[in-house]
């Protein structure tokens, strides 16, 4: 009886591991912040917009260039446990002195995680 219980428990555990959601995107794959599926999670529902600006103000170009940004708008509804109505991502147009083009960064003000600089940018220390 004990062996059957252990066998059932092992099968259930292996099944749970095989059905867990896996993501192929990481922060360092060049997509962090550049796609809606890998948005920058600045966190803090109450301080969300403030956290977005704080994060954007902490960015520099690769050689310390001053970054400029402008809010493009909201997009991309998603489910989050931090809002009973779900969340929307904010899009920002971002550039820096000497950069030829402007990029769009996606920020999530509802959820949080350890912040890193998107590819092509550096966080101020």
Secondary structure, 3 states (H helix, E strand, C coil): CHHHHHHHHHHHHHHHHHHCCCCCCCCCCCCCCCCHHHCEEECCCCCHHHHHHHHHHCEEECCCCEEEEEEEEEEEEECCCCCCCCEEEEEEEEEECCCCCCEEEEEECCCECCCCCCCCEEECC
